[in-house]
Amino acid sequence: METSPDTSVGIAGLKFKNPIVVASSECAANFRLLKNWTNRKIGAIVTKTFTSPAEFRIRVRPYQFPLNKFGKAYRQGGCLYSLAAPHVEDSETVKIQVAQMAEHCRASSVILIASFFEDPQNDDLWIRQAKSFERAGADMLELNFSSPSAAKVFSQSFDSAGHIISQVKKNTSIPIGLKLSPTLEPLELFIQACADAGLDFVTAHNAPSGIVVDVENEVPFGAPALGGYVMGRVFLPYSLGRIVRIRKIVDIPIIGVGGIYEAQDALQYILCGCPLIGIGSALYFKGPRILDEIHNGITDWMQQKGYGTLSEFQGKAFTHIKDAASLKSREKHPYTTPPDCPYIPIIDDELCNRCGICETTCIYNVFSVDKNKSMVLVHEDKCWSCGFCVGICPAGAIELRDRKSKQKLIWNNQGLAQSF
Ligand SMILES: Cc1cc2nc3c(=O)[nH]c(=O)nc-3n(C[C@H](O)[C@H](O)[C@H](O)COP(=O)(O)O)c2cc1C
């Protein structure tokens, strides 16, 4: 009988059953809610972000507005406009809840990560809360530097972020990470300052905020303020891009979060080097079963590829990523214009169904379907070798090939284009 691949992961001296993390949200706001997830295929749960000042805990209601009514792309992409804020209960109640959560997680062999954020000017409060969550039994701490008010302070003072990390580290003995804002810049300098302060892991990222207008009613949709998590699945390439930037400068374990709805999404983060991946809004749109589906999808893929452990492929795609300037410096045809561009589309007549999408979408007017819809004419002399047609053809009938030989394959929508 074939053995199932080993998906366990070790970071910061802790062992995770598998790489799937329930990212911070109301899903783990208290003990009762946390129990919805612990019997699923997960390695860790991050609690809802807790905070002590009462003014940060005010919750307006309603606060969750899925964007389903705005069309298929929003519906399928899991876009949510949300005014969810830090947890509402006071520190004493939270401490009791975290202790119950920790005990339950320990019995389920799930790592519990306590998320919190305090006034960036008040080190003592950060230290006090960190110690109290450690005493309550949390395995790790996630300092939420991504809440809008904290992110603003930290973007103006990297020293204060480094200072809080080193103070919390000095006063506790469990691994310390931070939750990163998706807009904080300059990212490299910030991360380096935090790594220098002794950070054990980074969770990247919280989702960007925005606003949606209900055009029919001519008012902001739901609530008249900027809310979070508006990006859904399309957030993935953005979050992943910043993770690549982080990994280029520091070797620190990253929990990759943003737009994960399927196993292939999770695998993108792992292939870029993340040992763990976090799932946020998909839990709301798909329910607990998505955790098992993603885990099963990962193990199926590993089996198909012949991988026994995650470390065999973790970071494999990352090693291919260069900076854009180096691609430009090696480009063989930097200034060509039609008709001298190096690659042209070749249509497979058997696959092509003459739908005409290439004709309508090519802004260079390279394609035209003949009157009888019997063939697609390719006006090679107009082609800029951009490759758009390859990705847009619903029948997968177009390849980009070398203009001269018409044989050498350059791009067929798979993997890396041959020109790089
Ligand atoms: C309703 C909701 C509440 C959230 N609350 C928190 C929070 O309290 N603390 C935090 O660090 N991130 C919070 N997040 C952000 C998620 O942890 C995650 O970073 C973000 O949603 C991006 O991941 P996703 O694309 O999988 O949703 C919340 C997300 C949602 C959808």
Ligand as a Chemical Component Dictionary entry (heavy atoms), coordinates in Angstrom:
data_LIG
# 
_chem_comp.id                   LIG 
_chem_comp.type                 NON-POLYMER 
_chem_comp.pdbx_formal_charge   0 
_chem_comp.three_letter_code    LIG 
# 
loop_
_chem_comp_atom.comp_id 
_chem_comp_atom.atom_id 
_chem_comp_atom.alt_atom_id 
_chem_comp_atom.type_symbol 
_chem_comp_atom.charge 
_chem_comp_atom.model_Cartn_x 
_chem_comp_atom.model_Cartn_y 
_chem_comp_atom.model_Cartn_z 
_chem_comp_atom.pdbx_ordinal 
LIG C1  C1  C 0 -13.516 38.688 8.939  1  
LIG C2  C2  C 0 -12.034 38.745 9.068  2  
LIG C3  C3  C 0 -11.453 39.140 10.266 3  
LIG C4  C4  C 0 -10.067 39.223 10.399 4  
LIG N1  N1  N 0 -9.511  39.576 11.582 5  
LIG C5  C5  C 0 -8.163  39.610 11.714 6  
LIG C6  C6  C 0 -7.555  39.895 12.954 7  
LIG O1  O1  O 0 -8.207  40.101 13.971 8  
LIG N2  N2  N 0 -6.194  39.926 13.018 9  
LIG C7  C7  C 0 -5.408  39.680 11.944 10 
LIG O2  O2  O 0 -4.183  39.707 12.062 11 
LIG N3  N3  N 0 -5.954  39.398 10.746 12 
LIG C8  C8  C 0 -7.307  39.350 10.614 13 
LIG N4  N4  N 0 -7.871  39.033 9.423  14 
LIG C9  C9  C 0 -6.991  38.872 8.245  15 
LIG C10 C10 C 0 -6.706  37.431 7.911  16 
LIG O3  O3  O 0 -6.007  36.800 8.959  17 
LIG C11 C11 C 0 -5.879  37.367 6.625  18 
LIG O4  O4  O 0 -4.626  37.951 6.863  19 
LIG C12 C12 C 0 -6.512  38.102 5.451  20 
LIG O5  O5  O 0 -7.904  37.904 5.420  21 
LIG C13 C13 C 0 -5.901  37.637 4.122  22 
LIG O6  O6  O 0 -6.091  36.282 3.949  23 
LIG P1  P1  P 0 -7.258  35.675 2.998  24 
LIG O7  O7  O 0 -6.998  36.230 1.648  25 
LIG O8  O8  O 0 -7.094  34.196 3.099  26 
LIG O9  O9  O 0 -8.562  36.148 3.546  27 
LIG C14 C14 C 0 -9.261  38.913 9.301  28 
LIG C15 C15 C 0 -9.843  38.499 8.084  29 
LIG C16 C16 C 0 -11.210 38.407 7.973  30 
LIG C17 C17 C 0 -11.805 37.946 6.669  31 
# 
loop_
_chem_comp_bond.comp_id 
_chem_comp_bond.atom_id_1 
_chem_comp_bond.atom_id_2 
_chem_comp_bond.value_order 
_chem_comp_bond.pdbx_ordinal 
LIG C1  C2  SING 1  
LIG C2  C3  SING 2  
LIG C2  C16 DOUB 3  
LIG C3  C4  DOUB 4  
LIG C4  N1  SING 5  
LIG C4  C14 SING 6  
LIG N1  C5  DOUB 7  
LIG C5  C6  SING 8  
LIG C5  C8  SING 9  
LIG C6  O1  DOUB 10 
LIG C6  N2  SING 11 
LIG N2  C7  SING 12 
LIG C7  O2  DOUB 13 
LIG C7  N3  SING 14 
LIG N3  C8  DOUB 15 
LIG C8  N4  SING 16 
LIG N4  C9  SING 17 
LIG N4  C14 SING 18 
LIG C9  C10 SING 19 
LIG C10 O3  SING 20 
LIG C10 C11 SING 21 
LIG C11 O4  SING 22 
LIG C11 C12 SING 23 
LIG C12 O5  SING 24 
LIG C12 C13 SING 25 
LIG C13 O6  SING 26 
LIG O6  P1  SING 27 
LIG P1  O7  DOUB 28 
LIG P1  O8  SING 29 
LIG P1  O9  SING 30 
LIG C14 C15 DOUB 31 
LIG C15 C16 SING 32 
LIG C16 C17 SING 33 
# 
